[in-house]
Amino acid sequence: MTAAYIIRIIGRVFFGPVPEEFADHLHDVRVLDKVALVLLSGILIAIGVFPSLMVPMVQSGVEKVMSLLGGA
């Protein structure tokens, strides 16, 4: 039941007609938007393939929280 309702809403939001009040605000994707998308996607893929790039930053915060909670 929930899936049917959500699919209906997704259809309205993404594939329905654009209200007149927002029609003037829409434009094609610009080059800067594409550059940002490629840059962020590249960073996410790099972190996924090489997680050791993030370990030092995450580890310092995790160690502090674990010491507060009585962990390692």
N, CA, C and O atoms as a Tripos MOL2 file, in Angstrom:
@<TRIPOS>MOLECULE
protein
  288   287    72     0     0
PROTEIN
NO_CHARGES

@<TRIPOS>ATOM
      1 N           0.8330   -1.1830    0.0000 N.3       1 MET1
      2 CA          0.0000    0.0000    0.0000 C.3       1 MET1
      3 C           0.8800    1.2500    0.0000 C.2       1 MET1
      4 O           0.6300    2.1950   -0.7480 O.2       1 MET1
      5 N           1.8990    1.2450    0.8350 N.am      2 THR2
      6 CA          2.7940    2.4030    0.9140 C.3       2 THR2
      7 C           3.5530    2.5940   -0.3920 C.2       2 THR2
      8 O           3.7140    3.7240   -0.8530 O.2       2 THR2
      9 N           4.0170    1.5090   -0.9880 N.am      3 ALA3
     10 CA          4.7490    1.6000   -2.2500 C.3       3 ALA3
     11 C           3.8750    2.2120   -3.3370 C.2       3 ALA3
     12 O           4.3530    3.0360   -4.1170 O.2       3 ALA3
     13 N           2.6280    1.8330   -3.4030 N.am      4 ALA4
     14 CA          1.7210    2.3820   -4.4120 C.3       4 ALA4
     15 C           1.5330    3.8790   -4.2030 C.2       4 ALA4
     16 O           1.5210    4.6420   -5.1700 O.2       4 ALA4
     17 N           1.3890    4.2970   -2.9800 N.am      5 TYR5
     18 CA          1.2040    5.7130   -2.6870 C.3       5 TYR5
     19 C           2.4690    6.5060   -3.0400 C.2       5 TYR5
     20 O           2.3850    7.5790   -3.6380 O.2       5 TYR5
     21 N           3.6340    5.9770   -2.6710 N.am      6 ILE6
     22 CA          4.8910    6.6780   -2.9460 C.3       6 ILE6
     23 C           5.1450    6.7470   -4.4460 C.2       6 ILE6
     24 O           5.6030    7.7770   -4.9390 O.2       6 ILE6
     25 N           4.8600    5.6780   -5.1810 N.am      7 ILE7
     26 CA          5.0510    5.7010   -6.6320 C.3       7 ILE7
     27 C           4.1430    6.7520   -7.2650 C.2       7 ILE7
     28 O           4.5440    7.4300   -8.2110 O.2       7 ILE7
     29 N           2.9450    6.8890   -6.7580 N.am      8 ARG8
     30 CA          2.0230    7.9120   -7.2700 C.3       8 ARG8
     31 C           2.5790    9.3160   -7.0290 C.2       8 ARG8
     32 O           2.5310   10.1620   -7.9210 O.2       8 ARG8
     33 N           3.1010    9.5630   -5.8430 N.am      9 ILE9
     34 CA          3.6730   10.8710   -5.5160 C.3       9 ILE9
     35 C           4.9110   11.1460   -6.3600 C.2       9 ILE9
     36 O           5.0850   12.2600   -6.8540 O.2       9 ILE9
     37 N           5.7710   10.1500   -6.5310 N.am     10 ILE10
     38 CA          6.9730   10.3260   -7.3530 C.3      10 ILE10
     39 C           6.5760   10.6700   -8.7910 C.2      10 ILE10
     40 O           7.2070   11.5170   -9.4240 O.2      10 ILE10
     41 N           5.5510   10.0270   -9.2960 N.am     11 GLY11
     42 CA          5.0620   10.3340  -10.6410 C.3      11 GLY11
     43 C           4.5940   11.7650  -10.7590 C.2      11 GLY11
     44 O           4.8610   12.4230  -11.7650 O.2      11 GLY11
     45 N           3.8990   12.2580   -9.7500 N.am     12 ARG12
     46 CA          3.4310   13.6500   -9.7850 C.3      12 ARG12
     47 C           4.5800   14.6420   -9.6870 C.2      12 ARG12
     48 O           4.6110   15.6360  -10.4130 O.2      12 ARG12
     49 N           5.5240   14.3730   -8.7920 N.am     13 VAL13
     50 CA          6.6050   15.3190   -8.5460 C.3      13 VAL13
     51 C           7.5760   15.3760   -9.7170 C.2      13 VAL13
     52 O           7.9280   16.4650  -10.1710 O.2      13 VAL13
     53 N           8.0090   14.2380  -10.2080 N.am     14 PHE14
     54 CA          9.0580   14.2150  -11.2140 C.3      14 PHE14
     55 C           8.5340   14.2110  -12.6520 C.2      14 PHE14
     56 O           9.2260   14.6790  -13.5550 O.2      14 PHE14
     57 N           7.3480   13.7000  -12.8740 N.am     15 PHE15
     58 CA          6.8600   13.5500  -14.2390 C.3      15 PHE15
     59 C           5.5750   14.3210  -14.5070 C.2      15 PHE15
     60 O           5.0460   14.2600  -15.6170 O.2      15 PHE15
     61 N           5.0720   15.0310  -13.5350 N.am     16 GLY16
     62 CA          3.8450   15.7930  -13.7090 C.3      16 GLY16
     63 C           4.1020   17.1430  -14.3660 C.2      16 GLY16
     64 O           5.2530   17.5100  -14.6000 O.2      16 GLY16
     65 N           3.0520   17.8710  -14.6620 N.am     17 PRO17
     66 CA          3.2170   19.1880  -15.2800 C.3      17 PRO17
     67 C           3.8380   20.1760  -14.2920 C.2      17 PRO17
     68 O           3.6470   20.0720  -13.0810 O.2      17 PRO17
     69 N           4.5870   21.1390  -14.8410 N.am     18 VAL18
     70 CA          5.2350   22.1580  -14.0200 C.3      18 VAL18
     71 C           4.2260   23.2710  -13.7540 C.2      18 VAL18
     72 O           3.6180   23.7820  -14.6950 O.2      18 VAL18
     73 N           4.0330   23.6590  -12.4840 N.am     19 PRO19
     74 CA          3.1240   24.7750  -12.2000 C.3      19 PRO19
     75 C           3.6160   26.0650  -12.8590 C.2      19 PRO19
     76 O           4.8200   26.2800  -12.9920 O.2      19 PRO19
     77 N           2.6890   26.9070  -13.2630 N.am     20 GLU20
     78 CA          3.0210   28.1510  -13.9590 C.3      20 GLU20
     79 C           3.9480   29.0490  -13.1460 C.2      20 GLU20
     80 O           4.8020   29.7270  -13.7180 O.2      20 GLU20
     81 N           3.7950   29.0660  -11.8390 N.am     21 GLU21
     82 CA          4.6100   29.9510  -11.0010 C.3      21 GLU21
     83 C           6.0860   29.5710  -11.0020 C.2      21 GLU21
     84 O           6.9390   30.4020  -10.6890 O.2      21 GLU21
     85 N           6.3980   28.3200  -11.3530 N.am     22 PHE22
     86 CA          7.7890   27.8750  -11.3770 C.3      22 PHE22
     87 C           8.3470   27.7420  -12.7940 C.2      22 PHE22
     88 O           9.5380   27.4770  -12.9560 O.2      22 PHE22
     89 N           7.5330   27.9170  -13.8020 N.am     23 ALA23
     90 CA          7.9670   27.6960  -15.1820 C.3      23 ALA23
     91 C           9.0890   28.6500  -15.5890 C.2      23 ALA23
     92 O           9.9580   28.2660  -16.3730 O.2      23 ALA23
     93 N           9.0930   29.8720  -15.0810 N.am     24 ASP24
     94 CA         10.1210   30.8490  -15.4550 C.3      24 ASP24
     95 C          11.4630   30.5720  -14.7910 C.2      24 ASP24
     96 O          12.4850   31.0910  -15.2390 O.2      24 ASP24
     97 N          11.4840   29.7710  -13.7420 N.am     25 HIS25
     98 CA         12.7130   29.5170  -12.9900 C.3      25 HIS25
     99 C          13.5120   28.3330  -13.5280 C.2      25 HIS25
    100 O          14.6450   28.1100  -13.1020 O.2      25 HIS25
    101 N          12.9470   27.5880  -14.4390 N.am     26 LEU26
    102 CA         13.6350   26.4040  -14.9640 C.3      26 LEU26
    103 C          14.5370   26.7820  -16.1300 C.2      26 LEU26
    104 O          14.1880   27.6200  -16.9620 O.2      26 LEU26
    105 N          15.6980   26.1490  -16.1740 N.am     27 HIS27
    106 CA         16.6260   26.3670  -17.2750 C.3      27 HIS27
    107 C          17.4190   25.0880  -17.5030 C.2      27 HIS27
    108 O          17.4020   24.1780  -16.6740 O.2      27 HIS27
    109 N          18.1040   25.0280  -18.6180 N.am     28 ASP28
    110 CA         18.9270   23.8620  -18.9170 C.3      28 ASP28
    111 C          20.1280   23.8070  -17.9720 C.2      28 ASP28
    112 O          20.5070   24.8090  -17.3650 O.2      28 ASP28
    113 N          20.7090   22.6280  -17.8640 N.am     29 VAL29
    114 CA         21.8840   22.4500  -17.0180 C.3      29 VAL29
    115 C          23.0480   23.2190  -17.6340 C.2      29 VAL29
    116 O          23.3370   23.0890  -18.8230 O.2      29 VAL29
    117 N          23.7020   24.0140  -16.8120 N.am     30 ARG30
    118 CA         24.8200   24.8300  -17.2840 C.3      30 ARG30
    119 C          26.1260   24.0730  -17.0990 C.2      30 ARG30
    120 O          26.1750   23.0480  -16.4190 O.2      30 ARG30
    121 N          27.1790   24.5900  -17.7120 N.am     31 VAL31
    122 CA         28.4960   23.9460  -17.6460 C.3      31 VAL31
    123 C          28.9880   23.8860  -16.2030 C.2      31 VAL31
    124 O          29.5510   22.8730  -15.7880 O.2      31 VAL31
    125 N          28.7870   24.9460  -15.4400 N.am     32 LEU32
    126 CA         29.2280   24.9590  -14.0450 C.3      32 LEU32
    127 C          28.5190   23.8850  -13.2200 C.2      32 LEU32
    128 O          29.1190   23.2820  -12.3300 O.2      32 LEU32
    129 N          27.2560   23.6520  -13.5160 N.am     33 ASP33
    130 CA         26.5200   22.5820  -12.8290 C.3      33 ASP33
    131 C          27.1220   21.2200  -13.1440 C.2      33 ASP33
    132 O          27.2620   20.3750  -12.2590 O.2      33 ASP33
    133 N          27.4770   21.0130  -14.4030 N.am     34 LYS34
    134 CA         28.0850   19.7460  -14.8050 C.3      34 LYS34
    135 C          29.4520   19.5490  -14.1550 C.2      34 LYS34
    136 O          29.7960   18.4400  -13.7450 O.2      34 LYS34
    137 N          30.2310   20.6330  -14.0620 N.am     35 VAL35
    138 CA         31.5490   20.5540  -13.4240 C.3      35 VAL35
    139 C          31.3980   20.1630  -11.9630 C.2      35 VAL35
    140 O          32.1330   19.3080  -11.4690 O.2      35 VAL35
    141 N          30.4520   20.7820  -11.2680 N.am     36 ALA36
    142 CA         30.2210   20.4600   -9.8580 C.3      36 ALA36
    143 C          29.7930   19.0050   -9.6980 C.2      36 ALA36
    144 O          30.2570   18.3200   -8.7860 O.2      36 ALA36
    145 N          28.9210   18.5320  -10.5680 N.am     37 LEU37
    146 CA         28.4510   17.1470  -10.4940 C.3      37 LEU37
    147 C          29.5880   16.1570  -10.7190 C.2      37 LEU37
    148 O          29.7040   15.1650   -9.9990 O.2      37 LEU37
    149 N          30.4280   16.4270  -11.7180 N.am     38 VAL38
    150 CA         31.5540   15.5370  -12.0040 C.3      38 VAL38
    151 C          32.5620   15.5600  -10.8630 C.2      38 VAL38
    152 O          33.0840   14.5140  -10.4780 O.2      38 VAL38
    153 N          32.8390   16.7380  -10.3200 N.am     39 LEU39
    154 CA         33.8030   16.8640   -9.2220 C.3      39 LEU39
    155 C          33.3280   16.1120   -7.9790 C.2      39 LEU39
    156 O          34.0870   15.3450   -7.3880 O.2      39 LEU39
    157 N          32.0840   16.3300   -7.5870 N.am     40 LEU40
    158 CA         31.5650   15.6490   -6.4000 C.3      40 LEU40
    159 C          31.4590   14.1410   -6.6170 C.2      40 LEU40
    160 O          31.7360   13.3640   -5.7030 O.2      40 LEU40
    161 N          31.0650   13.7260   -7.8070 N.am     41 SER41
    162 CA         30.9910   12.2940   -8.1070 C.3      41 SER41
    163 C          32.3780   11.6630   -8.0540 C.2      41 SER41
    164 O          32.5430   10.5570   -7.5380 O.2      41 SER41
    165 N          33.3700   12.3640   -8.5850 N.am     42 GLY42
    166 CA         34.7420   11.8540   -8.5380 C.3      42 GLY42
    167 C          35.2490   11.6970   -7.1220 C.2      42 GLY42
    168 O          35.9140   10.7130   -6.7980 O.2      42 GLY42
    169 N          34.9340   12.6720   -6.2700 N.am     43 ILE43
    170 CA         35.3530   12.5870   -4.8640 C.3      43 ILE43
    171 C          34.6890   11.3930   -4.1830 C.2      43 ILE43
    172 O          35.3460   10.6520   -3.4520 O.2      43 ILE43
    173 N          33.3950   11.2050   -4.4170 N.am     44 LEU44
    174 CA         32.6890   10.0820   -3.7930 C.3      44 LEU44
    175 C          33.2200    8.7320   -4.2800 C.2      44 LEU44
    176 O          33.3570    7.7950   -3.4940 O.2      44 LEU44
    177 N          33.5130    8.6390   -5.5590 N.am     45 ILE45
    178 CA         34.0610    7.3840   -6.0940 C.3      45 ILE45
    179 C          35.4530    7.1260   -5.5270 C.2      45 ILE45
    180 O          35.7830    5.9930   -5.1790 O.2      45 ILE45
    181 N          36.2740    8.1790   -5.4340 N.am     46 ALA46
    182 CA         37.6230    8.0200   -4.8840 C.3      46 ALA46
    183 C          37.5770    7.5580   -3.4330 C.2      46 ALA46
    184 O          38.3560    6.6920   -3.0360 O.2      46 ALA46
    185 N          36.6830    8.1190   -2.6490 N.am     47 ILE47
    186 CA         36.5650    7.7060   -1.2460 C.3      47 ILE47
    187 C          36.0360    6.2770   -1.1540 C.2      47 ILE47
    188 O          36.4270    5.5260   -0.2600 O.2      47 ILE47
    189 N          35.1450    5.8980   -2.0780 N.am     48 GLY48
    190 CA         34.6300    4.5260   -2.0770 C.3      48 GLY48
    191 C          35.6880    3.5060   -2.4540 C.2      48 GLY48
    192 O          35.7310    2.4120   -1.8910 O.2      48 GLY48
    193 N          36.5450    3.8610   -3.4070 N.am     49 VAL49
    194 CA         37.5800    2.9300   -3.8590 C.3      49 VAL49
    195 C          38.7700    2.9260   -2.9080 C.2      49 VAL49
    196 O          39.3650    1.8790   -2.6490 O.2      49 VAL49
    197 N          39.1140    4.1050   -2.3880 N.am     50 PHE50
    198 CA         40.2510    4.2410   -1.4670 C.3      50 PHE50
    199 C          39.7820    4.8280   -0.1310 C.2      50 PHE50
    200 O          40.0300    6.0030    0.1400 O.2      50 PHE50
    201 N          39.1130    4.0370    0.7030 N.am     51 PRO51
    202 CA         38.5980    4.5690    1.9700 C.3      51 PRO51
    203 C          39.7020    5.0050    2.9330 C.2      51 PRO51
    204 O          39.4450    5.7490    3.8790 O.2      51 PRO51
    205 N          40.9190    4.5460    2.6930 N.am     52 SER52
    206 CA         42.0170    4.9370    3.5840 C.3      52 SER52
    207 C          42.3050    6.4310    3.4970 C.2      52 SER52
    208 O          42.9970    6.9740    4.3570 O.2      52 SER52
    209 N          41.7860    7.1030    2.4730 N.am     53 LEU53
    210 CA         41.9460    8.5570    2.3860 C.3      53 LEU53
    211 C          41.1910    9.2700    3.5050 C.2      53 LEU53
    212 O          41.6110   10.3360    3.9550 O.2      53 LEU53
    213 N          40.0910    8.6950    3.9520 N.am     54 MET54
    214 CA         39.2470    9.3260    4.9710 C.3      54 MET54
    215 C          39.4920    8.7980    6.3820 C.2      54 MET54
    216 O          39.0870    9.4340    7.3540 O.2      54 MET54
    217 N          40.1340    7.6690    6.5050 N.am     55 VAL55
    218 CA         40.2860    7.0280    7.8180 C.3      55 VAL55
    219 C          40.9250    7.9420    8.8610 C.2      55 VAL55
    220 O          40.4070    8.0070    9.9760 O.2      55 VAL55
    221 N          42.0110    8.6480    8.5720 N.am     56 PRO56
    222 CA         42.6060    9.4950    9.6210 C.3      56 PRO56
    223 C          41.6580   10.5760   10.1380 C.2      56 PRO56
    224 O          41.6400   10.8610   11.3350 O.2      56 PRO56
    225 N          40.8760   11.1760    9.2500 N.am     57 MET57
    226 CA         39.9420   12.2230    9.6880 C.3      57 MET57
    227 C          38.8170   11.6520   10.5310 C.2      57 MET57
    228 O          38.4360   12.2470   11.5400 O.2      57 MET57
    229 N          38.2890   10.5220   10.1370 N.am     58 VAL58
    230 CA         37.1790    9.9120   10.8590 C.3      58 VAL58
    231 C          37.6610    9.2850   12.1590 C.2      58 VAL58
    232 O          36.9620    9.3440   13.1710 O.2      58 VAL58
    233 N          38.8330    8.6940   12.1430 N.am     59 GLN59
    234 CA         39.3370    7.9730   13.3000 C.3      59 GLN59
    235 C          39.5460    8.8960   14.5010 C.2      59 GLN59
    236 O          39.2620    8.5060   15.6330 O.2      59 GLN59
    237 N          40.0370   10.1110   14.2660 N.am     60 SER60
    238 CA         40.2740   11.0210   15.3900 C.3      60 SER60
    239 C          38.9650   11.3700   16.1000 C.2      60 SER60
    240 O          38.9330   11.4540   17.3270 O.2      60 SER60
    241 N          37.9060   11.5720   15.3540 N.am     61 GLY61
    242 CA         36.6150   11.8640   15.9710 C.3      61 GLY61
    243 C          36.0080   10.6630   16.6540 C.2      61 GLY61
    244 O          35.4130   10.7840   17.7250 O.2      61 GLY61
    245 N          36.1530    9.5090   16.0430 N.am     62 VAL62
    246 CA         35.5890    8.2850   16.6160 C.3      62 VAL62
    247 C          36.2860    7.9220   17.9180 C.2      62 VAL62
    248 O          35.6370    7.4670   18.8600 O.2      62 VAL62
    249 N          37.5940    8.1160   17.9820 N.am     63 GLU63
    250 CA         38.3290    7.7960   19.2150 C.3      63 GLU63
    251 C          37.8410    8.6450   20.3790 C.2      63 GLU63
    252 O          37.7330    8.1390   21.4960 O.2      63 GLU63
    253 N          37.5450    9.9100   20.1530 N.am     64 LYS64
    254 CA         37.0530   10.7840   21.2180 C.3      64 LYS64
    255 C          35.6900   10.3360   21.7020 C.2      64 LYS64
    256 O          35.4380   10.3010   22.9070 O.2      64 LYS64
    257 N          34.8010    9.9890   20.7680 N.am     65 VAL65
    258 CA         33.4710    9.5260   21.1430 C.3      65 VAL65
    259 C          33.5530    8.1980   21.8760 C.2      65 VAL65
    260 O          32.8630    7.9930   22.8750 O.2      65 VAL65
    261 N          34.3890    7.3000   21.3870 N.am     66 MET66
    262 CA         34.5210    5.9960   22.0580 C.3      66 MET66
    263 C          35.0700    6.1410   23.4620 C.2      66 MET66
    264 O          34.6510    5.4070   24.3570 O.2      66 MET66
    265 N          35.9960    7.0660   23.6880 N.am     67 SER67
    266 CA         36.5260    7.2490   25.0420 C.3      67 SER67
    267 C          35.4530    7.8070   25.9580 C.2      67 SER67
    268 O          35.4310    7.4700   27.1420 O.2      67 SER67
    269 N          34.5710    8.6400   25.4550 N.am     68 LEU68
    270 CA         33.4650    9.1680   26.2710 C.3      68 LEU68
    271 C          32.4560    8.0830   26.6170 C.2      68 LEU68
    272 O          31.8500    8.1040   27.6890 O.2      68 LEU68
    273 N          32.2840    7.1480   25.7120 N.am     69 LEU69
    274 CA         31.3250    6.0740   25.9280 C.3      69 LEU69
    275 C          31.9200    4.8850   26.6560 C.2      69 LEU69
    276 O          31.2160    3.9160   26.9380 O.2      69 LEU69
    277 N          33.2110    4.9460   26.9640 N.am     70 GLY70
    278 CA         33.8560    3.8660   27.6990 C.3      70 GLY70
    279 C          34.3620    2.7630   26.8000 C.2      70 GLY70
    280 O          34.6420    1.6620   27.2720 O.2      70 GLY70
    281 N          34.4840    3.0340   25.5170 N.am     71 GLY71
    282 CA         34.9560    2.0200   24.5790 C.3      71 GLY71
    283 C          36.4790    2.0330   24.5070 C.2      71 GLY71
    284 O          37.1540    2.5500   25.3970 O.2      71 GLY71
    285 N          36.9910    1.4710   23.4620 N.am     72 ALA72
    286 CA         38.4300    1.2950   23.2730 C.3      72 ALA72
    287 C          39.1870    2.5670   23.3640 C.2      72 ALA72
    288 O          40.4100    2.5700   23.2250 O.2      72 ALA72
@<TRIPOS>BOND
     1     1     2 1
     2     2     3 1
     3     3     4 2
     4     3     5 am
     5     5     6 1
     6     6     7 1
     7     7     8 2
     8     7     9 am
     9     9    10 1
    10    10    11 1
    11    11    12 2
    12    11    13 am
    13    13    14 1
    14    14    15 1
    15    15    16 2
    16    15    17 am
    17    17    18 1
    18    18    19 1
    19    19    20 2
    20    19    21 am
    21    21    22 1
    22    22    23 1
    23    23    24 2
    24    23    25 am
    25    25    26 1
    26    26    27 1
    27    27    28 2
    28    27    29 am
    29    29    30 1
    30    30    31 1
    31    31    32 2
    32    31    33 am
    33    33    34 1
    34    34    35 1
    35    35    36 2
    36    35    37 am
    37    37    38 1
    38    38    39 1
    39    39    40 2
    40    39    41 am
    41    41    42 1
    42    42    43 1
    43    43    44 2
    44    43    45 am
    45    45    46 1
    46    46    47 1
    47    47    48 2
    48    47    49 am
    49    49    50 1
    50    50    51 1
    51    51    52 2
    52    51    53 am
    53    53    54 1
    54    54    55 1
    55    55    56 2
    56    55    57 am
    57    57    58 1
    58    58    59 1
    59    59    60 2
    60    59    61 am
    61    61    62 1
    62    62    63 1
    63    63    64 2
    64    63    65 am
    65    65    66 1
    66    66    67 1
    67    67    68 2
    68    67    69 am
    69    69    70 1
    70    70    71 1
    71    71    72 2
    72    71    73 am
    73    73    74 1
    74    74    75 1
    75    75    76 2
    76    75    77 am
    77    77    78 1
    78    78    79 1
    79    79    80 2
    80    79    81 am
    81    81    82 1
    82    82    83 1
    83    83    84 2
    84    83    85 am
    85    85    86 1
    86    86    87 1
    87    87    88 2
    88    87    89 am
    89    89    90 1
    90    90    91 1
    91    91    92 2
    92    91    93 am
    93    93    94 1
    94    94    95 1
    95    95    96 2
    96    95    97 am
    97    97    98 1
    98    98    99 1
    99    99   100 2
   100    99   101 am
   101   101   102 1
   102   102   103 1
   103   103   104 2
   104   103   105 am
   105   105   106 1
   106   106   107 1
   107   107   108 2
   108   107   109 am
   109   109   110 1
   110   110   111 1
   111   111   112 2
   112   111   113 am
   113   113   114 1
   114   114   115 1
   115   115   116 2
   116   115   117 am
   117   117   118 1
   118   118   119 1
   119   119   120 2
   120   119   121 am
   121   121   122 1
   122   122   123 1
   123   123   124 2
   124   123   125 am
   125   125   126 1
   126   126   127 1
   127   127   128 2
   128   127   129 am
   129   129   130 1
   130   130   131 1
   131   131   132 2
   132   131   133 am
   133   133   134 1
   134   134   135 1
   135   135   136 2
   136   135   137 am
   137   137   138 1
   138   138   139 1
   139   139   140 2
   140   139   141 am
   141   141   142 1
   142   142   143 1
   143   143   144 2
   144   143   145 am
   145   145   146 1
   146   146   147 1
   147   147   148 2
   148   147   149 am
   149   149   150 1
   150   150   151 1
   151   151   152 2
   152   151   153 am
   153   153   154 1
   154   154   155 1
   155   155   156 2
   156   155   157 am
   157   157   158 1
   158   158   159 1
   159   159   160 2
   160   159   161 am
   161   161   162 1
   162   162   163 1
   163   163   164 2
   164   163   165 am
   165   165   166 1
   166   166   167 1
   167   167   168 2
   168   167   169 am
   169   169   170 1
   170   170   171 1
   171   171   172 2
   172   171   173 am
   173   173   174 1
   174   174   175 1
   175   175   176 2
   176   175   177 am
   177   177   178 1
   178   178   179 1
   179   179   180 2
   180   179   181 am
   181   181   182 1
   182   182   183 1
   183   183   184 2
   184   183   185 am
   185   185   186 1
   186   186   187 1
   187   187   188 2
   188   187   189 am
   189   189   190 1
   190   190   191 1
   191   191   192 2
   192   191   193 am
   193   193   194 1
   194   194   195 1
   195   195   196 2
   196   195   197 am
   197   197   198 1
   198   198   199 1
   199   199   200 2
   200   199   201 am
   201   201   202 1
   202   202   203 1
   203   203   204 2
   204   203   205 am
   205   205   206 1
   206   206   207 1
   207   207   208 2
   208   207   209 am
   209   209   210 1
   210   210   211 1
   211   211   212 2
   212   211   213 am
   213   213   214 1
   214   214   215 1
   215   215   216 2
   216   215   217 am
   217   217   218 1
   218   218   219 1
   219   219   220 2
   220   219   221 am
   221   221   222 1
   222   222   223 1
   223   223   224 2
   224   223   225 am
   225   225   226 1
   226   226   227 1
   227   227   228 2
   228   227   229 am
   229   229   230 1
   230   230   231 1
   231   231   232 2
   232   231   233 am
   233   233   234 1
   234   234   235 1
   235   235   236 2
   236   235   237 am
   237   237   238 1
   238   238   239 1
   239   239   240 2
   240   239   241 am
   241   241   242 1
   242   242   243 1
   243   243   244 2
   244   243   245 am
   245   245   246 1
   246   246   247 1
   247   247   248 2
   248   247   249 am
   249   249   250 1
   250   250   251 1
   251   251   252 2
   252   251   253 am
   253   253   254 1
   254   254   255 1
   255   255   256 2
   256   255   257 am
   257   257   258 1
   258   258   259 1
   259   259   260 2
   260   259   261 am
   261   261   262 1
   262   262   263 1
   263   263   264 2
   264   263   265 am
   265   265   266 1
   266   266   267 1
   267   267   268 2
   268   267   269 am
   269   269   270 1
   270   270   271 1
   271   271   272 2
   272   271   273 am
   273   273   274 1
   274   274   275 1
   275   275   276 2
   276   275   277 am
   277   277   278 1
   278   278   279 1
   279   279   280 2
   280   279   281 am
   281   281   282 1
   282   282   283 1
   283   283   284 2
   284   283   285 am
   285   285   286 1
   286   286   287 1
   287   287   288 2
@<TRIPOS>SUBSTRUCTURE
     1 MET1         2 RESIDUE 1 A MET
     2 THR2         6 RESIDUE 1 A THR
     3 ALA3        10 RESIDUE 1 A ALA
     4 ALA4        14 RESIDUE 1 A ALA
     5 TYR5        18 RESIDUE 1 A TYR
     6 ILE6        22 RESIDUE 1 A ILE
     7 ILE7        26 RESIDUE 1 A ILE
     8 ARG8        30 RESIDUE 1 A ARG
     9 ILE9        34 RESIDUE 1 A ILE
    10 ILE10       38 RESIDUE 1 A ILE
    11 GLY11       42 RESIDUE 1 A GLY
    12 ARG12       46 RESIDUE 1 A ARG
    13 VAL13       50 RESIDUE 1 A VAL
    14 PHE14       54 RESIDUE 1 A PHE
    15 PHE15       58 RESIDUE 1 A PHE
    16 GLY16       62 RESIDUE 1 A GLY
    17 PRO17       66 RESIDUE 1 A PRO
    18 VAL18       70 RESIDUE 1 A VAL
    19 PRO19       74 RESIDUE 1 A PRO
    20 GLU20       78 RESIDUE 1 A GLU
    21 GLU21       82 RESIDUE 1 A GLU
    22 PHE22       86 RESIDUE 1 A PHE
    23 ALA23       90 RESIDUE 1 A ALA
    24 ASP24       94 RESIDUE 1 A ASP
    25 HIS25       98 RESIDUE 1 A HIS
    26 LEU26      102 RESIDUE 1 A LEU
    27 HIS27      106 RESIDUE 1 A HIS
    28 ASP28      110 RESIDUE 1 A ASP
    29 VAL29      114 RESIDUE 1 A VAL
    30 ARG30      118 RESIDUE 1 A ARG
    31 VAL31      122 RESIDUE 1 A VAL
    32 LEU32      126 RESIDUE 1 A LEU
    33 ASP33      130 RESIDUE 1 A ASP
    34 LYS34      134 RESIDUE 1 A LYS
    35 VAL35      138 RESIDUE 1 A VAL
    36 ALA36      142 RESIDUE 1 A ALA
    37 LEU37      146 RESIDUE 1 A LEU
    38 VAL38      150 RESIDUE 1 A VAL
    39 LEU39      154 RESIDUE 1 A LEU
    40 LEU40      158 RESIDUE 1 A LEU
    41 SER41      162 RESIDUE 1 A SER
    42 GLY42      166 RESIDUE 1 A GLY
    43 ILE43      170 RESIDUE 1 A ILE
    44 LEU44      174 RESIDUE 1 A LEU
    45 ILE45      178 RESIDUE 1 A ILE
    46 ALA46      182 RESIDUE 1 A ALA
    47 ILE47      186 RESIDUE 1 A ILE
    48 GLY48      190 RESIDUE 1 A GLY
    49 VAL49      194 RESIDUE 1 A VAL
    50 PHE50      198 RESIDUE 1 A PHE
    51 PRO51      202 RESIDUE 1 A PRO
    52 SER52      206 RESIDUE 1 A SER
    53 LEU53      210 RESIDUE 1 A LEU
    54 MET54      214 RESIDUE 1 A MET
    55 VAL55      218 RESIDUE 1 A VAL
    56 PRO56      222 RESIDUE 1 A PRO
    57 MET57      226 RESIDUE 1 A MET
    58 VAL58      230 RESIDUE 1 A VAL
    59 GLN59      234 RESIDUE 1 A GLN
    60 SER60      238 RESIDUE 1 A SER
    61 GLY61      242 RESIDUE 1 A GLY
    62 VAL62      246 RESIDUE 1 A VAL
    63 GLU63      250 RESIDUE 1 A GLU
    64 LYS64      254 RESIDUE 1 A LYS
    65 VAL65      258 RESIDUE 1 A VAL
    66 MET66      262 RESIDUE 1 A MET
    67 SER67      266 RESIDUE 1 A SER
    68 LEU68      270 RESIDUE 1 A LEU
    69 LEU69      274 RESIDUE 1 A LEU
    70 GLY70      278 RESIDUE 1 A GLY
    71 GLY71      282 RESIDUE 1 A GLY
    72 ALA72      286 RESIDUE 1 A ALA
